[in-house]
Amino acid sequence: QVRGLCGTFTGDQRDEFTTPEGDVEPGVTAFANAFRAAGACPALGPGIPDPCHGFPGSRERAEAACAVLMGPAFR
């Protein structure tokens, strides 16, 4: 009975992008736009924006944090 931005939690990834109307979107952009509050923010375009372009100083911090998660402590 879970749905929306958290997914359906059924183990079937084909239905993870279920919109509020019950439609299953094939891609991230259409799915995200289905949850957009009209007028609150612009609709996403066809491409997924690279978060590193929006936050240019964060790449090094992100790579360091990921290195911990990918390191021996979590194997």
C-alpha distances in whole Angstrom, upper triangle without the diagonal:
4,6,10,13,11,10,7,8,9,13,13,15,16,12,12,14,12,13,13,14,12,15,15,18,20,21,21,23,22,18,20,22,19,18,21,23,26,29,28,28,30,27,27,30,30,30,28,30,32,31,34,36,35,36,39,40,36,37,39,37,33,35,37,33,32,35,34,31,32,35,36,35,31,32
4,7,9,7,7,5,7,9,12,13,13,15,11,10,12,10,12,12,14,12,14,14,16,19,19,18,21,19,16,17,19,17,15,19,20,24,27,25,25,27,25,24,27,27,27,25,27,28,27,31,33,31,32,35,36,32,33,35,33,30,32,33,30,28,32,31,28,29,32,34,32,28,30
4,7,6,5,4,8,10,12,12,12,13,9,8,8,7,8,8,11,9,11,11,13,15,16,15,17,16,12,13,16,13,12,16,17,20,24,22,22,23,21,21,24,23,24,22,24,26,25,29,30,29,30,33,34,31,31,34,32,29,31,33,29,28,31,31,28,29,33,34,33,29,31
4,5,5,7,10,13,15,14,13,13,10,8,7,6,6,7,10,9,11,10,11,14,14,12,14,13,9,10,12,10,8,12,14,17,20,19,19,20,18,17,20,20,21,19,21,23,22,26,27,25,27,30,31,28,29,32,30,27,29,31,28,27,30,30,27,29,32,34,33,29,31
4,5,9,11,14,15,15,13,14,12,8,8,8,9,10,13,13,13,12,12,14,13,11,12,12,9,8,11,10,8,11,14,17,19,17,17,18,16,16,18,19,19,16,18,20,19,22,24,22,23,26,28,25,25,28,26,23,25,27,24,23,27,27,24,26,29,31,30,27,28
4,7,8,11,13,13,12,14,12,8,9,10,11,12,15,14,15,14,14,16,15,13,15,16,12,12,15,14,12,15,17,21,23,21,20,22,20,19,22,22,21,19,20,21,20,23,25,24,24,27,28,25,25,28,26,23,25,26,23,22,26,25,22,24,27,29,27,24,26
4,6,8,10,10,9,10,8,5,7,7,10,11,14,12,13,11,12,13,13,12,15,15,11,12,15,14,13,16,19,22,24,23,22,23,21,19,22,21,21,19,21,22,22,25,27,26,27,29,31,27,27,30,28,25,26,28,25,23,27,27,23,25,28,30,28,25,26
4,5,8,8,8,10,7,5,8,8,11,12,14,11,13,11,13,15,15,15,18,17,13,15,18,16,15,19,21,24,27,26,25,26,23,23,25,24,24,22,25,26,25,29,30,29,30,33,34,31,31,33,31,28,30,31,28,26,30,29,26,27,30,31,30,27,28
4,6,8,9,11,9,8,11,11,14,16,18,15,16,14,16,17,18,17,20,20,16,18,21,19,18,22,24,27,30,28,28,29,26,25,27,26,26,24,26,26,26,29,31,30,31,33,34,31,30,32,30,27,28,30,27,25,28,27,23,25,28,29,27,24,25
4,5,8,10,8,8,12,12,15,17,18,15,16,14,16,17,18,18,22,21,18,20,23,21,20,24,27,29,32,31,30,31,28,27,29,28,27,25,28,29,29,32,34,33,34,36,37,34,33,35,33,30,31,33,29,27,30,30,26,26,30,30,29,26,26
4,6,9,9,9,13,14,17,19,21,18,18,15,17,17,18,18,22,21,18,20,24,22,22,25,28,31,34,32,31,32,29,27,29,27,26,24,27,27,27,30,33,32,33,35,36,32,31,33,32,28,29,30,28,25,28,27,23,24,27,28,27,23,23
4,5,6,7,11,12,16,18,19,16,15,12,14,13,15,16,20,19,16,19,22,20,21,24,27,30,33,32,30,30,27,25,27,25,25,23,26,27,27,30,32,32,33,35,36,33,32,34,33,29,30,32,29,27,29,29,26,26,29,30,30,26,25
4,5,5,8,10,14,17,18,15,14,11,12,11,12,13,16,16,14,16,19,18,19,22,25,27,30,29,27,27,24,22,23,21,21,19,22,23,24,27,28,28,30,32,33,30,29,31,30,26,27,29,27,24,27,27,24,24,27,29,28,25,25
4,6,8,9,13,16,16,13,12,8,9,8,10,12,15,15,13,16,18,17,18,21,25,26,29,29,27,27,23,21,22,20,20,19,23,24,25,28,30,30,31,33,35,32,31,33,33,29,30,32,30,27,30,31,27,27,31,32,32,28,28
4,6,6,10,13,13,10,9,6,8,9,11,12,15,14,11,14,17,15,16,19,22,24,27,27,26,25,22,21,22,21,21,20,23,25,25,29,30,30,31,34,35,32,32,34,33,30,31,33,30,28,31,32,28,28,32,34,33,29,30
4,6,9,12,14,11,10,8,9,9,10,10,13,13,10,12,15,13,14,17,20,22,25,24,23,23,20,19,20,19,19,18,21,22,22,25,27,26,28,30,32,29,28,31,30,26,27,30,27,25,28,28,25,26,29,31,30,27,27
4,6,10,11,9,8,5,5,7,7,7,10,9,6,9,11,10,11,14,17,19,22,21,20,20,17,15,17,16,17,15,18,20,21,24,25,25,26,29,31,28,28,31,30,26,28,30,28,26,29,30,27,27,31,33,33,29,30
4,7,8,6,5,4,6,9,10,11,12,10,7,10,12,9,10,14,16,18,22,21,21,21,18,17,19,18,20,18,21,24,24,27,28,27,29,32,34,31,31,34,33,29,31,34,31,29,32,33,30,30,34,36,35,32,33
4,5,5,5,6,7,11,11,11,12,9,6,9,9,6,7,11,13,15,18,18,18,18,15,15,18,18,19,18,21,23,24,27,28,27,29,32,34,31,31,35,33,30,32,35,32,30,34,34,31,33,36,38,37,34,35
4,5,7,10,11,15,15,14,15,12,9,11,11,7,7,11,12,14,17,17,18,19,16,17,20,20,22,21,23,26,26,30,30,28,30,33,35,33,33,37,35,32,34,37,34,33,36,36,33,35,38,40,39,36,37
4,6,9,11,14,16,16,16,13,11,13,12,9,10,13,14,15,19,19,20,20,18,19,21,21,23,23,25,28,28,32,32,31,33,36,38,36,36,40,38,35,37,40,37,36,39,40,36,38,41,43,42,39,40
4,7,9,13,15,15,16,13,11,14,14,10,12,15,17,18,22,22,22,22,20,20,22,22,23,23,26,28,29,32,33,32,34,37,39,36,36,39,38,35,37,39,36,35,38,38,35,36,40,42,40,37,38
4,6,10,12,13,14,11,9,13,13,10,12,15,17,18,22,22,22,21,18,18,19,19,21,21,24,26,27,31,31,30,33,35,38,35,35,38,37,34,36,38,36,34,37,38,35,35,39,41,40,37,38
4,7,9,11,12,10,8,12,13,10,13,16,19,20,23,23,22,22,18,17,19,17,19,19,22,24,25,29,29,29,31,33,36,33,33,36,35,31,33,36,33,31,34,35,32,32,36,38,37,34,34
4,6,8,9,6,6,9,10,9,12,14,17,18,21,21,20,19,15,14,15,13,15,15,18,21,22,26,26,26,28,31,33,31,30,33,33,29,31,34,31,29,33,34,31,31,35,37,37,33,34
4,7,9,8,8,11,12,12,15,17,20,21,24,24,22,20,17,15,15,13,14,14,18,20,22,25,25,25,28,30,32,30,29,32,32,28,29,32,31,28,31,33,30,29,33,36,36,32,32
4,6,6,6,9,10,11,13,15,19,20,22,22,19,18,14,12,12,10,10,10,14,16,18,21,21,22,24,26,29,26,25,29,29,25,26,29,28,25,29,30,27,27,31,34,34,31,31
4,6,5,6,9,10,11,12,16,18,20,19,16,15,12,10,11,9,9,8,11,13,15,18,19,18,21,23,25,23,22,26,25,22,24,27,25,23,26,28,25,25,29,32,32,29,30
4,5,5,6,9,10,11,14,15,17,16,14,12,9,6,7,7,7,7,10,13,15,18,18,17,20,23,25,23,23,27,27,23,25,28,27,25,29,30,28,28,32,35,35,32,33
4,6,5,6,9,10,13,14,16,16,14,13,9,8,9,9,11,11,14,17,18,22,22,21,24,26,29,27,27,30,30,27,29,32,30,28,32,33,31,31,35,38,37,34,35
4,5,5,7,9,13,14,17,16,15,14,11,10,12,12,13,12,15,17,18,22,22,21,24,26,29,26,26,30,29,26,28,30,28,27,30,31,28,29,33,36,35,32,33
4,5,5,7,10,12,14,13,12,11,9,8,10,11,12,11,13,15,16,19,19,18,20,23,26,24,24,27,26,23,26,28,26,25,29,30,27,28,32,35,34,31,33
4,5,5,8,9,12,11,10,9,6,6,9,11,12,12,14,17,18,21,21,19,22,25,28,26,26,30,29,26,29,31,29,28,32,33,31,32,36,38,38,35,36
4,6,8,10,13,13,12,12,9,10,13,14,16,15,17,20,21,24,24,23,25,28,31,29,29,33,32,29,31,34,31,30,34,35,32,33,37,40,39,36,37
4,6,9,12,11,11,12,10,11,14,16,17,16,17,20,20,23,24,22,24,27,29,27,28,31,30,27,30,32,29,29,32,33,30,32,35,38,37,34,36
4,6,8,7,7,8,7,9,13,15,16,15,16,19,19,22,22,20,22,25,28,26,27,30,29,27,30,32,30,29,33,34,32,33,37,39,38,36,38
4,6,5,7,9,9,12,16,18,20,19,19,22,21,25,24,22,24,27,29,28,29,33,31,29,32,34,32,32,36,36,34,36,39,42,41,38,40
4,6,7,8,9,12,15,18,20,19,20,23,23,26,25,23,25,29,31,30,31,35,34,32,35,37,35,35,38,39,37,39,42,45,44,41,43
4,6,7,9,13,15,19,20,20,20,23,23,26,24,22,24,27,30,29,31,34,33,32,35,37,35,35,39,40,38,40,43,46,45,43,45
4,7,9,12,16,19,20,19,18,21,20,23,22,19,22,25,27,26,28,31,30,29,32,34,32,32,36,37,35,37,40,43,42,40,42
4,7,9,12,16,16,15,15,18,17,20,19,16,19,22,24,23,25,29,28,26,29,31,30,30,33,34,33,35,38,41,40,38,40
4,6,9,13,14,14,13,16,17,20,18,16,19,22,25,24,25,29,28,26,29,32,31,30,34,35,34,35,38,42,41,39,40
4,6,10,11,12,12,16,16,20,18,17,20,23,26,25,25,29,29,26,29,32,30,30,33,35,33,34,37,41,40,37,39
4,7,8,8,9,12,14,17,16,14,18,20,23,22,23,26,26,24,26,29,28,27,30,32,30,31,34,38,37,35,36
4,6,7,9,12,15,17,16,15,19,21,24,23,23,27,27,25,27,30,29,28,31,33,31,32,35,39,39,36,37
4,7,9,13,15,18,17,17,21,22,25,24,24,27,28,25,27,30,29,28,31,33,31,31,34,38,38,35,36
4,6,9,12,14,13,14,17,19,22,21,20,24,25,22,23,27,26,24,27,30,28,28,31,35,35,32,33
4,6,9,12,11,12,15,16,19,18,17,21,21,18,20,23,22,21,24,26,24,24,28,31,32,29,30
4,6,9,8,8,11,13,16,15,15,18,19,17,18,22,21,20,23,25,24,24,28,31,31,29,31
4,5,6,7,9,10,13,12,11,15,16,13,15,18,18,17,20,22,21,21,25,28,29,27,28
4,5,5,6,8,11,9,9,13,13,11,13,16,15,15,18,20,19,20,23,27,27,25,27
4,5,5,5,8,7,6,10,11,10,11,14,15,14,17,19,19,20,22,26,26,25,27
4,6,5,9,9,9,13,14,13,15,18,18,18,21,23,23,23,26,30,30,29,30
4,6,9,9,10,14,14,13,16,18,18,19,22,23,23,24,27,31,31,29,31
4,6,6,8,11,11,11,13,15,15,16,19,21,21,22,25,28,28,27,29
4,6,7,9,11,11,13,15,16,17,19,21,22,22,24,28,28,28,30
4,6,7,8,10,11,13,14,16,17,19,20,21,23,26,26,26,28
4,6,5,6,9,10,11,12,14,16,17,18,20,23,23,23,25
4,6,5,6,9,10,10,12,15,15,16,18,22,22,21,23
4,5,5,6,9,10,11,13,15,15,16,20,20,20,22
4,6,5,6,9,10,11,13,14,15,19,19,19,21
4,5,5,6,9,10,11,12,14,18,17,17,19
4,5,5,6,9,10,10,12,16,16,16,17
4,5,5,7,9,10,10,14,14,14,17
4,5,5,7,9,10,13,13,12,15
4,5,5,6,8,12,12,11,13
4,5,5,6,10,10,10,12
4,5,5,8,8,8,11
4,6,8,7,6,9
4,7,8,7,7
4,6,6,7
4,5,5
4,6
4
